[in-house]
Amino acid sequence: MPTLSRRSLTLAVCAAVVAALVAVAAFAPLPVSIVEPGLTADVLGTNAGTQVITVSGTPVRATSGQLRLVTIAATSPDTSVHFIDVAKAWFNTSEAALPRDSVYPSGGSVKEIEKANLKEMTDSQEAATAAALNHLGLSPSKVTVELRLADVGGPSAGLLFSLGIIDKVAGDGHGGDLTGGRVIAGTGTIDAAGKVGAVGGVPLKELAARRAGATVFLVPRAECSDATAQLPGGLRLIPVDTLDGTLSALAALDAGRKTPAC
């Protein structure tokens, strides 16, 4: 029986070690989350039987069309994600694998992460309300805004909340709706001064928007590159930087004028 040379033996051992490492890597949990299109909700209407936006202390108006916030659904922070899960997501246009710390606040237990997500959502709602009332010239000491949306965390609904408040109180300022009767979706954080910020997960949110019947998608301008990469057919992108800029773009859309584009 022929004996292995030292070189052949070394190669065989190396190959076995590499194979073992590959096997370990395939089954070792990875610090990533698998995400997919999630909930969409019309901020002008109800969600799970509850009015999303309630304004008191000033007259409100009936609205038409929809302003739909969109979300992504992610594996829970304690879910073990492996190489095979990432590989499946790579070949599925309705899924993506993202670093876990880009989806959830880093560190802490699941309950602590859920608490941090809820705080981000609460802070976002307060900023969205402040931005809308500032635009409308209304005092928060006289006008009360309640925002209710179950099972959603994080700050990415801020822009849509501000638009919803404005539409319910003043519409487009000329007796019409901000939507022009359309189904308009979007995403973006907002601060009290009305500045729109990036959020992540835009391609998946576009899928959720299109499935909900949206024909227009408002996206933070900083995320134009991601937004155009896998844009679903029939969905028109409008990049925005500020609340005032968003309102101007919606007015141009309704009037048939040119709107900003990515």
Sequence and secondary structure as in RCSB ss.txt:
>XXXX:A:sequence
MPTLSRRSLTLAVCAAVVAALVAVAAFAPLPVSIVEPGLTADVLGTNAGTQVITVSGTPVRATSGQLRLVTIAAT
SPDTSVHFIDVAKAWFNTSEAALPRDSVYPSGGSVKEIEKANLKEMTDSQEAATAAALNHLGLSPSKVTVELRLA
DVGGPSAGLLFSLGIIDKVAGDGHGGDLTGGRVIAGTGTIDAAGKVGAVGGVPLKELAARRAGATVFLVPRAECS
DATAQLPGGLRLIPVDTLDGTLSALAALDAGRKTPAC
>XXXX:A:secstr
     HHHHHHHHHHHHHHHHHHHHHHS BSEEEEEEEEEEETTSEETTEESEEEESS      SEEEEEEEEE 
 TT  B HHHHHHHHT TT EEEEHHHHS SSS HHHHHHHHHHHHHHHHHHHHHHHHHHHT  TTT EEEE  T
T  SSTTHHHHHHHHHHHHTTTSSSS SSTT EEEE  EE TT BEE  S HHHHHHHHHHTT SEEEEEGGGHH
HHHHT  TT EEEEESBHHHHHHHHHHHHHT      
